[in-house]
Amino acid sequence: MEKSNKIVQDFIFDTILGAKEYDKDEGYFSTYELKSNPEIWLQLTPDCLNIYYPFVENPIEKLKELGLDYSCFEISCWEEKLFLTLDFKTTNHNEISQFIVNYFLKVFNIKISHDTFSYTSYEDYPDSDYEDLL
């Protein structure tokens, strides 16, 4: 497994395990900001990915143009030059993490490493169904 993919899988597992420590009604999410530019970020919940989206084009068209396979997600919502929210359609953490690795590489020309992001977590994400992801 590629090192970048393993790092992102750890992000996913940390988020799911963090969520297990809290009541389902409270919810949980983790935010990872690029150390060199905090305006570039990703947020993980146990059931979705929210990621900085720097484009004005519809993400269906833009992700296809970039050659990014997002079949493990369903596009939930987006706002141009702000964010893209993708709901997980799979519990395959490898597919999810590979998308994130490829997104950062193709969109920002960033190869994810241990020093790429700073991390924060929050316990106020609305109810999520994380139990089936473990």
Sine and cosine of phi, psi and omega as CSV:
sin_phi,cos_phi,sin_psi,cos_psi,sin_omega,cos_omega
0.00,0.00,0.71,-0.70,0.03,-1.00
-0.87,0.48,0.61,-0.79,-0.05,-1.00
-0.84,0.54,-0.69,0.73,0.01,-1.00
-0.87,0.50,-0.66,0.75,0.00,-1.00
-0.90,0.44,-0.66,0.75,0.00,-1.00
-0.90,0.44,-0.66,0.76,0.02,-1.00
-0.87,0.49,-0.71,0.70,-0.02,-1.00
-0.93,0.36,-0.60,0.80,0.07,-1.00
-0.87,0.50,-0.62,0.79,0.06,-1.00
-0.89,0.46,-0.61,0.79,0.08,-1.00
-0.85,0.53,-0.73,0.68,-0.05,-1.00
-0.89,0.46,-0.75,0.66,0.00,-1.00
-0.89,0.46,-0.66,0.75,0.03,-1.00
-0.87,0.49,-0.63,0.78,0.01,-1.00
-0.92,0.39,-0.71,0.70,0.00,-1.00
-0.90,0.43,-0.70,0.71,0.00,-1.00
-0.93,0.38,-0.60,0.80,0.07,-1.00
-0.88,0.48,-0.65,0.76,0.00,-1.00
-0.91,0.42,-0.54,0.84,0.00,-1.00
-0.90,0.43,-0.40,0.92,-0.02,-1.00
-0.97,0.23,-0.20,0.98,-0.08,-1.00
-0.90,-0.44,0.36,-0.93,0.09,-1.00
-0.87,0.50,0.63,-0.77,0.06,-1.00
-0.84,0.55,-0.56,0.83,-0.02,-1.00
-0.93,0.38,-0.45,0.89,0.01,-1.00
-0.99,0.16,-0.64,0.77,-0.02,-1.00
0.98,0.22,0.01,-1.00,-0.12,-0.99
-0.27,-0.96,0.60,-0.80,0.22,-0.98
-0.49,-0.87,0.39,-0.92,0.00,-1.00
-0.88,-0.47,0.66,-0.75,0.04,-1.00
-0.90,-0.44,0.73,-0.68,0.06,-1.00
-0.85,-0.53,0.89,-0.46,0.00,-1.00
-0.95,-0.30,0.62,-0.79,0.06,-1.00
-0.90,0.44,0.81,-0.59,-0.04,-1.00
-0.87,0.49,-0.61,0.79,-0.05,-1.00
-0.99,0.17,-0.28,0.96,0.01,-1.00
-0.35,-0.94,1.00,-0.03,-0.07,-1.00
-0.88,0.48,-0.19,0.98,0.07,-1.00
-0.95,0.30,-0.24,0.97,0.08,-1.00
-0.98,-0.21,0.86,-0.51,-0.17,-0.99
-0.49,-0.87,0.20,-0.98,0.20,-0.98
-0.59,-0.81,0.52,-0.86,0.08,-1.00
-0.82,-0.57,0.67,-0.74,0.06,-1.00
-0.87,-0.49,0.68,-0.74,0.21,-0.98
-0.88,-0.48,0.12,-0.99,0.05,-1.00
-0.91,0.42,-0.21,0.98,-0.03,-1.00
-0.71,-0.70,0.15,0.99,0.07,-1.00
-0.36,-0.93,0.25,-0.97,0.07,-1.00
-0.87,-0.49,0.77,-0.64,0.11,-0.99
-0.88,-0.47,0.79,-0.61,-0.16,-0.99
-0.64,-0.77,0.53,-0.85,0.05,-1.00
-0.87,0.49,0.75,-0.66,-0.05,-1.00
-0.82,-0.57,0.97,-0.22,-0.14,-0.99
-1.00,0.07,0.18,0.98,-0.13,-0.99
-0.96,-0.30,0.32,-0.95,0.11,-0.99
-0.99,-0.14,-0.35,0.94,-0.04,-1.00
-0.95,0.33,0.47,-0.88,0.11,-0.99
-0.81,0.59,0.75,-0.66,-0.05,-1.00
-0.88,0.47,-0.47,0.88,0.04,-1.00
-0.86,0.50,-0.73,0.69,0.01,-1.00
-0.95,0.31,-0.68,0.73,-0.08,-1.00
-0.93,0.37,-0.69,0.73,0.01,-1.00
-0.90,0.44,-0.62,0.78,0.05,-1.00
-0.90,0.43,-0.71,0.71,0.02,-1.00
-0.86,0.52,-0.61,0.79,0.00,-1.00
-0.98,0.18,-0.11,0.99,-0.01,-1.00
0.96,0.27,0.47,0.88,0.00,-1.00
-0.99,-0.11,0.86,-0.51,0.02,-1.00
-0.99,0.11,0.93,-0.36,0.00,-1.00
-0.93,-0.37,0.45,0.89,-0.06,-1.00
-0.90,0.43,-0.29,0.96,0.03,-1.00
-1.00,0.08,0.09,1.00,-0.01,-1.00
-0.78,-0.62,0.30,-0.95,0.24,-0.97
-0.86,-0.52,0.78,-0.63,0.01,-1.00
-0.93,0.36,0.87,-0.50,-0.06,-1.00
-1.00,-0.02,-0.78,0.62,0.05,-1.00
-0.29,-0.96,0.25,-0.97,0.03,-1.00
-0.32,-0.95,0.37,-0.93,0.11,-0.99
-0.65,-0.76,0.77,-0.64,-0.08,-1.00
-0.83,0.56,0.67,-0.74,0.01,-1.00
0.86,0.51,0.34,0.94,0.02,-1.00
-0.75,-0.66,-0.93,0.38,-0.11,-0.99
-0.46,-0.89,0.31,-0.95,0.12,-0.99
-0.68,-0.73,0.81,-0.58,0.03,-1.00
-0.94,-0.33,0.80,-0.60,-0.04,-1.00
-0.84,-0.54,0.87,-0.50,0.07,-1.00
-0.99,0.13,0.66,-0.75,0.02,-1.00
-0.94,0.35,0.76,-0.65,0.13,-0.99
-0.97,-0.22,-0.02,1.00,-0.06,-1.00
-0.63,-0.77,0.32,-0.95,0.16,-0.99
-0.97,-0.26,0.20,0.98,0.02,-1.00
-0.98,0.20,0.99,-0.15,-0.06,-1.00
-0.91,0.42,-0.46,0.89,0.04,-1.00
-0.90,0.44,-0.70,0.71,0.02,-1.00
-0.90,0.44,-0.68,0.73,-0.01,-1.00
-0.90,0.44,-0.75,0.67,-0.03,-1.00
-0.92,0.39,-0.58,0.81,0.02,-1.00
-0.91,0.42,-0.61,0.79,0.08,-1.00
-0.87,0.50,-0.73,0.68,-0.03,-1.00
-0.88,0.47,-0.71,0.70,0.03,-1.00
-0.85,0.53,-0.75,0.66,-0.02,-1.00
-0.91,0.41,-0.61,0.79,0.02,-1.00
-0.86,0.50,-0.77,0.64,-0.02,-1.00
-0.91,0.41,-0.57,0.82,0.02,-1.00
-0.94,0.34,-0.73,0.69,-0.08,-1.00
-0.99,0.17,-0.55,0.83,-0.05,-1.00
-1.00,0.07,-0.66,0.75,-0.11,-0.99
-0.90,-0.44,-0.05,1.00,-0.06,-1.00
0.85,0.53,0.68,0.73,-0.02,-1.00
-0.87,-0.49,0.83,-0.56,0.13,-0.99
-1.00,-0.06,0.85,-0.52,-0.08,-1.00
-0.94,0.35,0.74,-0.68,0.08,-1.00
-0.69,-0.72,0.00,-1.00,0.01,-1.00
-0.90,0.44,-0.41,0.91,-0.05,-1.00
-0.99,-0.16,0.13,0.99,-0.10,-1.00
-0.95,0.31,-0.66,0.75,-0.18,-0.98
-0.87,-0.49,0.44,-0.90,0.31,-0.95
-0.98,-0.19,0.36,-0.93,-0.19,-0.98
-0.78,-0.63,0.66,-0.75,0.20,-0.98
-0.65,-0.76,0.39,-0.92,0.07,-1.00
-0.74,-0.68,0.43,-0.90,-0.02,-1.00
-0.68,-0.73,0.47,-0.88,-0.05,-1.00
-0.92,-0.39,0.41,0.91,-0.10,-1.00
-0.87,-0.49,0.37,0.93,0.07,-1.00
-0.95,0.30,0.67,-0.74,0.01,-1.00
-0.83,0.55,0.34,-0.94,-0.05,-1.00
-0.62,0.79,0.76,-0.65,0.06,-1.00
-0.70,-0.71,0.38,-0.92,-0.06,-1.00
-0.97,-0.26,0.97,0.24,-0.10,-0.99
-1.00,0.07,-0.34,0.94,-0.10,-1.00
-0.83,0.56,-0.61,0.79,-0.05,-1.00
-0.98,0.19,-0.07,1.00,-0.01,-1.00
-1.00,0.01,-0.25,0.97,-0.03,-1.00
-0.99,0.12,0.00,0.00,0.00,0.00
